[in-house]
């Protein structure tokens, strides 16, 4: 695996130890200072310099030493070569809860607009793919153990019993110590991480605050602009007081493909992608501890069968359908999955239940099986 250096201190430590940079990846470093310029006076065969600031002399030396240089792409509202995931504070920087329309000026909204304006430009298409690769690497750096994911509909309203049930599911998963992944957007994707963050706290005050703006976008504003509605939804979320977590146990994996679905403020980190297909497959792949399906619509059903395909041909992990009537009668995906799994290793880990405690028990049993 290639060694990565996203800050100068780590690179200086490598130099002090007498190590070279063969095959290393240097991300976003400013190497124009003469003292730091000397950091590249070593073996560089196969090294990758991604978005680093270099002097002309350093550029020539790096290329002569066998390094590949990927330059900064100018005039972008995002970093192409990121070495870290996004925080809600970063995505919503500049947002003023007293001015809901100010959401339109946040990095999250500006990046989405940029993707729409540059949709057919090959340079920007390449930049977005490089960004998404960096996000995948940053996500892998953060995840440990066997995270679990919860899937569900984006349209779940904050002041409904279903939303509260999703919060309680999150609280149970949080108390059990799971790292929880969701699609990072509104609805069930918001309720579950909120519950994880409130695992040991009363959710009542949070739910009361959220009732001020129960829907993430109640309707389009002038010329189809939903920034005011999104801003109202976001302001209510940011008004919720959350305990400070020791570790990032709630990670959202949203996408700018759905610009009308903002990332929620309750995930501690967001791995936000441009390509929805990469994001969906990646979310299912990294949820190695199993996936819980709460009621949802077409997107959730699609994820059910993408997930089962991975389990059918690979190492099976739990598929838990929470809401037996919904998954066996209203949207009967569970019986079809069970039929496909009959006689295979995946069959053991398919569960249909209405009991949150059973959800936790199945996930815990699977986690235990991985260490036996």
C-alpha positions as a Markdown table, in Angstrom:
| # | Residue | x | y | z |
|---|---|---|---|---|
| 1 | Unk | 0.0 | 0.0 | 0.0 |
| 2 | Unk | 1.3 | 3.4 | -0.9 |
| 3 | Unk | 2.4 | 5.8 | 1.9 |
| 4 | Unk | 0.3 | 9.0 | 1.9 |
| 5 | Unk | 1.4 | 12.4 | 3.1 |
| 6 | Unk | -1.2 | 15.1 | 3.4 |
| 7 | Unk | 0.7 | 17.4 | 5.8 |
| 8 | Unk | 4.3 | 18.6 | 5.8 |
| 9 | Unk | 5.0 | 17.4 | 9.3 |
| 10 | Unk | 4.6 | 13.8 | 8.3 |
| 11 | Unk | 6.8 | 14.3 | 5.3 |
| 12 | Unk | 9.5 | 16.0 | 7.4 |
| 13 | Unk | 9.4 | 13.0 | 9.8 |
| 14 | Unk | 9.9 | 10.7 | 6.9 |
| 15 | Unk | 12.9 | 12.7 | 5.8 |
| 16 | Unk | 14.4 | 12.8 | 9.3 |
| 17 | Unk | 14.1 | 9.0 | 9.4 |
| 18 | Unk | 16.1 | 8.8 | 6.2 |
| 19 | Unk | 13.3 | 7.3 | 4.2 |
| 20 | Unk | 12.7 | 7.8 | 0.5 |
| 21 | Unk | 9.5 | 8.6 | -1.3 |
| 22 | Unk | 9.3 | 5.7 | -3.8 |
| 23 | Unk | 5.7 | 5.1 | -4.6 |
| 24 | Unk | 4.5 | 7.6 | -2.1 |
| 25 | Unk | 1.4 | 9.9 | -2.6 |
| 26 | Unk | 1.8 | 13.6 | -1.6 |
| 27 | Unk | -1.6 | 15.3 | -1.4 |
| 28 | Unk | -2.1 | 19.1 | -1.6 |
| 29 | Unk | 1.3 | 20.1 | -0.1 |
| 30 | Unk | 2.9 | 23.5 | -0.5 |
| 31 | Unk | 6.5 | 22.7 | -1.4 |
| 32 | Unk | 7.5 | 26.1 | -2.6 |
| 33 | Unk | 9.4 | 27.1 | 0.5 |
| 34 | Unk | 13.2 | 26.4 | 0.0 |
| 35 | Unk | 13.4 | 24.3 | 3.2 |
| 36 | Unk | 10.4 | 22.2 | 2.1 |
| 37 | Unk | 11.7 | 22.0 | -1.5 |
| 38 | Unk | 14.5 | 19.8 | -0.1 |
| 39 | Unk | 12.0 | 17.2 | 1.0 |
| 40 | Unk | 11.9 | 16.0 | -2.6 |
| 41 | Unk | 15.7 | 15.5 | -2.9 |
| 42 | Unk | 15.3 | 11.8 | -2.5 |
| 43 | Unk | 14.2 | 8.8 | -4.6 |
| 44 | Unk | 10.8 | 9.5 | -6.1 |
| 45 | Unk | 10.3 | 6.5 | -8.5 |
| 46 | Unk | 6.5 | 6.0 | -8.9 |
| 47 | Unk | 5.6 | 8.8 | -6.5 |
| 48 | Unk | 2.3 | 10.7 | -7.1 |
| 49 | Unk | 2.1 | 14.4 | -6.4 |
| 50 | Unk | -1.5 | 15.4 | -6.3 |
| 51 | Unk | -2.3 | 19.0 | -6.3 |
| 52 | Unk | 1.0 | 20.1 | -4.7 |
| 53 | Unk | 2.4 | 23.6 | -5.1 |
| 54 | Unk | 5.8 | 23.4 | -6.7 |
| 55 | Unk | 8.5 | 25.7 | -8.0 |
| 56 | Unk | 9.7 | 25.2 | -11.6 |
| 57 | Unk | 12.9 | 23.7 | -10.3 |
| 58 | Unk | 11.1 | 21.3 | -8.0 |
| 59 | Unk | 8.8 | 20.3 | -10.8 |
| 60 | Unk | 11.8 | 19.5 | -13.0 |
| 61 | Unk | 13.5 | 17.6 | -10.2 |
| 62 | Unk | 10.4 | 15.6 | -9.3 |
| 63 | Unk | 9.7 | 14.6 | -13.0 |
| 64 | Unk | 13.4 | 13.6 | -13.5 |
| 65 | Unk | 13.2 | 11.5 | -10.3 |
| 66 | Unk | 10.3 | 9.5 | -11.7 |
| 67 | Unk | 7.4 | 11.2 | -10.0 |
| 68 | Unk | 4.0 | 11.7 | -11.7 |
| 69 | Unk | 2.6 | 15.2 | -11.1 |
| 70 | Unk | -1.2 | 15.9 | -11.1 |
| 71 | Unk | -1.6 | 19.6 | -11.1 |
| 72 | Unk | -4.2 | 21.7 | -9.3 |
| 73 | Unk | -7.4 | 22.2 | -11.3 |
| 74 | Unk | -8.1 | 25.9 | -11.2 |
| 75 | Unk | -11.4 | 27.7 | -10.4 |
| 76 | Unk | -13.2 | 24.9 | -8.6 |
| 77 | Unk | -15.4 | 25.3 | -5.5 |
| 78 | Unk | -14.0 | 22.0 | -4.1 |
| 79 | Unk | -10.7 | 20.3 | -3.5 |
| 80 | Unk | -10.0 | 17.7 | -6.2 |
| 81 | Unk | -7.4 | 15.8 | -4.1 |
| 82 | Unk | -9.0 | 15.6 | -0.6 |
| 83 | Unk | -7.3 | 13.7 | 2.2 |
| 84 | Unk | -10.3 | 13.9 | 4.6 |
| 85 | Unk | -14.0 | 13.6 | 4.7 |
| 86 | Unk | -16.4 | 16.6 | 5.0 |
| 87 | Unk | -17.8 | 17.9 | 8.3 |
| 88 | Unk | -21.3 | 19.5 | 8.4 |
| 89 | Unk | -19.6 | 22.7 | 9.5 |
| 90 | Unk | -17.5 | 22.7 | 6.3 |
| 91 | Unk | -20.4 | 21.9 | 4.0 |
| 92 | Unk | -22.6 | 24.5 | 5.6 |
| 93 | Unk | -20.0 | 27.2 | 6.2 |
| 94 | Unk | -21.5 | 30.7 | 5.9 |
| 95 | Unk | -25.1 | 29.6 | 6.7 |
| 96 | Unk | -27.1 | 32.0 | 8.8 |
| 97 | Unk | -30.1 | 30.3 | 10.5 |
| 98 | Unk | -31.8 | 33.7 | 10.7 |
| 99 | Unk | -31.5 | 33.9 | 6.9 |
| 100 | Unk | -32.6 | 30.5 | 5.4 |
| 101 | Unk | -31.9 | 31.7 | 1.9 |
| 102 | Unk | -28.2 | 31.9 | 2.9 |
| 103 | Unk | -28.0 | 28.1 | 2.3 |
| 104 | Unk | -27.5 | 29.0 | -1.4 |
| 105 | Unk | -24.2 | 30.6 | -0.5 |
| 106 | Unk | -22.8 | 27.5 | 1.3 |
| 107 | Unk | -20.1 | 25.3 | -0.2 |
| 108 | Unk | -22.6 | 22.5 | -0.4 |
| 109 | Unk | -25.0 | 24.5 | -2.6 |
| 110 | Unk | -22.2 | 26.2 | -4.6 |
| 111 | Unk | -20.6 | 22.8 | -5.5 |
| 112 | Unk | -24.0 | 21.4 | -6.6 |
| 113 | Unk | -24.6 | 24.4 | -8.9 |
| 114 | Unk | -21.1 | 24.0 | -10.3 |
| 115 | Unk | -21.8 | 20.4 | -11.2 |
| 116 | Unk | -24.9 | 21.4 | -13.1 |
| 117 | Unk | -23.2 | 24.2 | -15.0 |
| 118 | Unk | -20.2 | 22.1 | -16.0 |
| 119 | Unk | -22.0 | 18.8 | -16.6 |
| 120 | Unk | -20.6 | 18.2 | -20.2 |
| 121 | Unk | -17.1 | 19.6 | -19.7 |
| 122 | Unk | -14.5 | 16.8 | -19.8 |
| 123 | Unk | -12.1 | 18.6 | -17.5 |
| 124 | Unk | -14.7 | 18.9 | -14.8 |
| 125 | Unk | -15.9 | 15.3 | -15.3 |
| 126 | Unk | -12.3 | 14.2 | -14.7 |
| 127 | Unk | -11.9 | 16.4 | -11.7 |
| 128 | Unk | -15.1 | 15.0 | -10.2 |
| 129 | Unk | -13.9 | 11.4 | -10.6 |
| 130 | Unk | -10.5 | 12.2 | -9.0 |
| 131 | Unk | -12.4 | 13.9 | -6.1 |
| 132 | Unk | -14.6 | 10.8 | -5.7 |
| 133 | Unk | -11.5 | 8.5 | -5.6 |
| 134 | Unk | -10.0 | 10.7 | -2.9 |
| 135 | Unk | -13.2 | 10.5 | -0.9 |
| 136 | Unk | -13.2 | 6.7 | -1.1 |
| 137 | Unk | -9.6 | 6.6 | 0.2 |
| 138 | Unk | -10.5 | 9.1 | 3.0 |
| 139 | Unk | -13.5 | 7.0 | 4.0 |
| 140 | Unk | -11.3 | 3.8 | 4.1 |
| 141 | Unk | -8.9 | 5.7 | 6.4 |
| 142 | Unk | -11.7 | 6.5 | 8.9 |
| 143 | Unk | -13.6 | 3.2 | 9.0 |
| 144 | Unk | -12.6 | 0.5 | 11.4 |
| 145 | Unk | -14.1 | -2.8 | 12.3 |
| 146 | Unk | -17.3 | -3.8 | 10.7 |
| 147 | Unk | -19.7 | -0.8 | 10.2 |
| 148 | Unk | -23.4 | -1.3 | 9.8 |
| 149 | Unk | -25.6 | 0.7 | 7.5 |
| 150 | Unk | -29.3 | 1.8 | 7.7 |
| 151 | Unk | -31.2 | 2.5 | 4.5 |
| 152 | Unk | -34.6 | 4.2 | 4.3 |
| 153 | Unk | -36.6 | 6.8 | 2.6 |
| 154 | Unk | -35.6 | 10.5 | 2.2 |
| 155 | Unk | -39.2 | 11.7 | 2.5 |
| 156 | Unk | -39.8 | 10.6 | 6.1 |
| 157 | Unk | -41.1 | 13.7 | 7.9 |
| 158 | Unk | -39.6 | 14.8 | 11.2 |
| 159 | Unk | -42.8 | 15.0 | 13.2 |
| 160 | Unk | -44.1 | 11.5 | 12.3 |
| 161 | Unk | -44.1 | 8.3 | 14.4 |
| 162 | Unk | -41.9 | 6.7 | 11.7 |
| 163 | Unk | -39.2 | 9.3 | 12.2 |
| 164 | Unk | -39.2 | 8.7 | 15.9 |
| 165 | Unk | -39.0 | 5.0 | 15.4 |
| 166 | Unk | -35.9 | 5.6 | 13.2 |
| 167 | Unk | -34.4 | 7.7 | 15.9 |
| 168 | Unk | -35.0 | 4.9 | 18.4 |
| 169 | Unk | -33.3 | 2.5 | 16.0 |
| 170 | Unk | -30.3 | 4.8 | 16.0 |
| 171 | Unk | -30.2 | 5.0 | 19.7 |
| 172 | Unk | -30.2 | 1.3 | 20.1 |
| 173 | Unk | -27.4 | 0.9 | 17.5 |
| 174 | Unk | -25.5 | 3.7 | 19.3 |
| 175 | Unk | -25.8 | 2.1 | 22.7 |
| 176 | Unk | -24.5 | -1.2 | 21.1 |
| 177 | Unk | -21.4 | 0.6 | 20.0 |
| 178 | Unk | -21.8 | 0.3 | 16.2 |
| 179 | Unk | -20.3 | 2.6 | 13.7 |
| 180 | Unk | -23.4 | 3.6 | 11.7 |
| 181 | Unk | -23.5 | 4.6 | 8.0 |
| 182 | Unk | -26.5 | 6.1 | 6.1 |
| 183 | Unk | -27.0 | 7.8 | 2.8 |
| 184 | Unk | -26.4 | 11.1 | 4.6 |
| 185 | Unk | -29.6 | 12.9 | 3.5 |
| 186 | Unk | -32.9 | 13.8 | 5.1 |
| 187 | Unk | -35.7 | 11.5 | 6.3 |
| 188 | Unk | -34.6 | 8.1 | 7.7 |
| 189 | Unk | -31.0 | 8.9 | 6.7 |
| 190 | Unk | -31.2 | 11.8 | 9.2 |
| 191 | Unk | -33.2 | 10.2 | 12.0 |
| 192 | Unk | -30.9 | 7.3 | 12.5 |
| 193 | Unk | -27.7 | 9.3 | 13.0 |
| 194 | Unk | -29.6 | 11.7 | 15.3 |
| 195 | Unk | -30.5 | 8.7 | 17.4 |
| 196 | Unk | -26.9 | 7.4 | 17.5 |
| 197 | Unk | -25.8 | 10.8 | 18.7 |
| 198 | Unk | -28.6 | 10.8 | 21.4 |
| 199 | Unk | -28.0 | 7.2 | 22.4 |
| 200 | Unk | -27.8 | 8.1 | 26.1 |
| 201 | Unk | -30.0 | 11.2 | 26.0 |
| 202 | Unk | -33.7 | 12.0 | 25.9 |
| 203 | Unk | -34.6 | 12.6 | 22.2 |
| 204 | Unk | -37.7 | 14.7 | 23.2 |
| 205 | Unk | -36.1 | 18.1 | 23.0 |
| 206 | Unk | -34.5 | 17.4 | 19.7 |
| 207 | Unk | -37.7 | 16.2 | 18.1 |
| 208 | Unk | -39.5 | 19.2 | 19.4 |
| 209 | Unk | -36.9 | 21.5 | 17.8 |
| 210 | Unk | -37.1 | 19.7 | 14.5 |
| 211 | Unk | -40.9 | 20.0 | 14.4 |
| 212 | Unk | -40.3 | 23.7 | 13.5 |
| 213 | Unk | -39.4 | 22.6 | 10.0 |
| 214 | Unk | -40.6 | 19.0 | 9.6 |
| 215 | Unk | -39.9 | 18.7 | 5.8 |
| 216 | Unk | -36.5 | 19.1 | 4.1 |
| 217 | Unk | -38.1 | 21.0 | 1.2 |
| 218 | Unk | -41.8 | 21.7 | 1.4 |
| 219 | Unk | -42.0 | 23.3 | -2.1 |
| 220 | Unk | -40.0 | 25.2 | -4.7 |
| 221 | Unk | -39.3 | 28.8 | -4.3 |
| 222 | Unk | -39.0 | 31.4 | -7.2 |
| 223 | Unk | -37.7 | 29.8 | -10.4 |
| 224 | Unk | -37.6 | 26.4 | -8.8 |
| 225 | Unk | -35.2 | 27.5 | -6.1 |
| 226 | Unk | -35.5 | 25.4 | -2.9 |
| 227 | Unk | -32.8 | 27.2 | -1.0 |
| 228 | Unk | -35.2 | 28.8 | 1.4 |
| 229 | Unk | -37.0 | 25.6 | 2.3 |
| 230 | Unk | -33.7 | 23.7 | 2.6 |
| 231 | Unk | -32.4 | 26.5 | 4.8 |
| 232 | Unk | -35.4 | 26.3 | 7.1 |
| 233 | Unk | -35.0 | 22.6 | 7.4 |
| 234 | Unk | -31.2 | 23.0 | 8.1 |
| 235 | Unk | -31.8 | 25.8 | 10.6 |
| 236 | Unk | -34.0 | 23.5 | 12.7 |
| 237 | Unk | -31.5 | 20.8 | 12.6 |
| 238 | Unk | -28.6 | 23.0 | 13.7 |
| 239 | Unk | -30.7 | 24.2 | 16.6 |
| 240 | Unk | -30.5 | 20.7 | 18.1 |
| 241 | Unk | -28.0 | 20.4 | 20.9 |
| 242 | Unk | -25.9 | 17.2 | 20.4 |
| 243 | Unk | -23.6 | 15.5 | 22.9 |
| 244 | Unk | -19.9 | 15.6 | 21.8 |
| 245 | Unk | -18.9 | 12.1 | 20.6 |
| 246 | Unk | -15.5 | 10.7 | 21.2 |
| 247 | Unk | -15.2 | 9.0 | 17.8 |
| 248 | Unk | -17.0 | 9.5 | 14.5 |
| 249 | Unk | -19.6 | 6.7 | 14.7 |
| 250 | Unk | -22.1 | 8.3 | 12.3 |
| 251 | Unk | -20.9 | 8.8 | 8.8 |
| 252 | Unk | -23.1 | 9.9 | 5.9 |
| 253 | Unk | -22.5 | 9.0 | 2.3 |
| 254 | Unk | -24.5 | 11.5 | 0.3 |
| 255 | Unk | -24.2 | 12.7 | -3.3 |
| 256 | Unk | -24.4 | 16.0 | -5.2 |
| 257 | Unk | -26.3 | 14.1 | -7.9 |
| 258 | Unk | -29.4 | 14.8 | -5.7 |
| 259 | Unk | -28.9 | 18.5 | -5.2 |
| 260 | Unk | -32.4 | 18.9 | -3.7 |
| 261 | Unk | -31.4 | 16.5 | -0.9 |
| 262 | Unk | -28.9 | 18.3 | 1.4 |
| 263 | Unk | -26.7 | 16.3 | 3.7 |
| 264 | Unk | -28.1 | 16.2 | 7.3 |
| 265 | Unk | -26.3 | 18.0 | 10.2 |
| 266 | Unk | -26.3 | 15.0 | 12.5 |
| 267 | Unk | -23.7 | 12.8 | 10.8 |
| 268 | Unk | -20.3 | 13.6 | 12.3 |
| 269 | Unk | -18.7 | 13.1 | 8.9 |
| 270 | Unk | -19.8 | 13.0 | 5.3 |
| 271 | Unk | -18.2 | 11.1 | 2.4 |
| 272 | Unk | -19.9 | 13.2 | -0.2 |
| 273 | Unk | -19.6 | 12.0 | -3.8 |
| 274 | Unk | -20.4 | 13.4 | -7.3 |
| 275 | Unk | -21.2 | 10.1 | -8.9 |
| 276 | Unk | -24.3 | 8.5 | -7.3 |
| 277 | Unk | -23.5 | 5.1 | -8.7 |
| 278 | Unk | -20.1 | 5.1 | -7.0 |
| 279 | Unk | -21.6 | 6.3 | -3.8 |
| 280 | Unk | -24.4 | 3.7 | -3.7 |
| 281 | Unk | -22.1 | 0.7 | -4.5 |
| 282 | Unk | -19.5 | 2.0 | -2.1 |
| 283 | Unk | -21.9 | 2.4 | 0.8 |
| 284 | Unk | -23.2 | -1.1 | 0.4 |
| 285 | Unk | -19.6 | -2.5 | 0.1 |
| 286 | Unk | -18.2 | -0.8 | 3.2 |
| 287 | Unk | -21.1 | -1.8 | 5.4 |
| 288 | Unk | -19.4 | -5.1 | 6.2 |
| 289 | Unk | -21.3 | -5.5 | 9.5 |
| 290 | Unk | -24.7 | -5.7 | 7.8 |
| 291 | Unk | -27.5 | -3.5 | 6.6 |
| 292 | Unk | -30.9 | -2.6 | 8.1 |
| 293 | Unk | -33.7 | -1.6 | 5.7 |
| 294 | Unk | -36.4 | 0.7 | 7.0 |
| 295 | Unk | -39.4 | 1.4 | 4.8 |
| 296 | Unk | -38.5 | 3.4 | 1.7 |
| 297 | Unk | -39.3 | 3.9 | -1.9 |
| 298 | Unk | -37.6 | 3.0 | -5.2 |
| 299 | Unk | -34.1 | 4.0 | -4.1 |
| 300 | Unk | -34.2 | 1.8 | -1.0 |
| 301 | Unk | -35.6 | -1.2 | -3.0 |
| 302 | Unk | -32.8 | -0.8 | -5.5 |
| 303 | Unk | -30.3 | -0.9 | -2.6 |
| 304 | Unk | -31.9 | -4.1 | -1.3 |
| 305 | Unk | -31.1 | -5.9 | -4.5 |
| 306 | Unk | -27.7 | -4.4 | -5.0 |
| 307 | Unk | -26.8 | -5.5 | -1.5 |
| 308 | Unk | -28.2 | -9.0 | -2.1 |
| 309 | Unk | -26.2 | -9.4 | -5.3 |
| 310 | Unk | -23.0 | -8.7 | -3.2 |
| 311 | Unk | -24.1 | -11.2 | -0.6 |
| 312 | Unk | -25.1 | -13.8 | -3.3 |
| 313 | Unk | -21.7 | -13.8 | -5.0 |
| 314 | Unk | -19.5 | -12.8 | -2.1 |
| 315 | Unk | -19.3 | -13.0 | 1.7 |
| 316 | Unk | -22.8 | -12.7 | 3.1 |
| 317 | Unk | -23.6 | -10.1 | 5.8 |
| 318 | Unk | -27.0 | -9.5 | 7.5 |
| 319 | Unk | -29.9 | -8.0 | 5.6 |
| 320 | Unk | -32.5 | -7.0 | 8.1 |
| 321 | Unk | -35.9 | -5.8 | 7.0 |
| 322 | Unk | -37.3 | -3.7 | 9.8 |
| 323 | Unk | -41.1 | -3.4 | 9.3 |
| 324 | Unk | -42.5 | -6.9 | 8.5 |
| 325 | Unk | -45.8 | -5.7 | 6.9 |
| 326 | Unk | -44.1 | -3.2 | 4.7 |
| 327 | Unk | -41.4 | -5.6 | 3.5 |
| 328 | Unk | -43.6 | -8.6 | 3.0 |
| 329 | Unk | -46.9 | -7.1 | 1.9 |
| 330 | Unk | -46.7 | -3.4 | 0.9 |
| 331 | Unk | -43.3 | -3.8 | -0.9 |
| 332 | Unk | -42.7 | -7.5 | -0.8 |
| 333 | Unk | -38.9 | -7.4 | -1.4 |
| 334 | Unk | -38.1 | -9.6 | 1.6 |
| 335 | Unk | -39.8 | -12.8 | 0.3 |
| 336 | Unk | -38.0 | -12.4 | -3.1 |
| 337 | Unk | -34.6 | -12.0 | -1.4 |
| 338 | Unk | -35.3 | -15.0 | 0.8 |
| 339 | Unk | -36.2 | -17.1 | -2.3 |
| 340 | Unk | -33.0 | -16.1 | -4.0 |
| 341 | Unk | -31.0 | -17.0 | -0.9 |
| 342 | Unk | -32.6 | -20.4 | -0.3 |
| 343 | Unk | -29.9 | -23.0 | 0.3 |
| 344 | Unk | -27.1 | -20.5 | 0.2 |
| 345 | Unk | -24.9 | -19.0 | 2.9 |
| 346 | Unk | -26.7 | -15.7 | 2.7 |
| 347 | Unk | -30.0 | -17.3 | 3.8 |
| 348 | Unk | -28.9 | -17.5 | 7.5 |
| 349 | Unk | -28.5 | -13.7 | 7.8 |
| 350 | Unk | -31.8 | -12.5 | 6.3 |
| 351 | Unk | -34.2 | -11.3 | 9.0 |
| 352 | Unk | -37.7 | -9.7 | 8.8 |
| 353 | Unk | -38.7 | -8.1 | 12.1 |
| 354 | Unk | -40.5 | -5.4 | 13.9 |
| 355 | Unk | -38.3 | -5.5 | 16.9 |
| 356 | Unk | -35.3 | -3.1 | 17.3 |
| 357 | Unk | -33.8 | -5.4 | 19.9 |
| 358 | Unk | -33.8 | -8.3 | 17.4 |
| 359 | Unk | -32.0 | -6.0 | 14.9 |
| 360 | Unk | -29.3 | -5.3 | 17.4 |
| 361 | Unk | -29.0 | -9.0 | 18.4 |
| 362 | Unk | -28.6 | -10.2 | 14.8 |
| 363 | Unk | -26.0 | -7.6 | 14.1 |
| 364 | Unk | -24.1 | -8.4 | 17.3 |
| 365 | Unk | -24.2 | -12.1 | 16.6 |
| 366 | Unk | -22.8 | -11.5 | 13.1 |
| 367 | Unk | -20.0 | -9.3 | 14.6 |
| 368 | Unk | -19.2 | -12.1 | 17.1 |
| 369 | Unk | -19.0 | -14.7 | 14.2 |
| 370 | Unk | -16.4 | -12.6 | 12.5 |
| 371 | Unk | -13.9 | -12.9 | 15.5 |
| 372 | Unk | -14.5 | -16.6 | 16.3 |
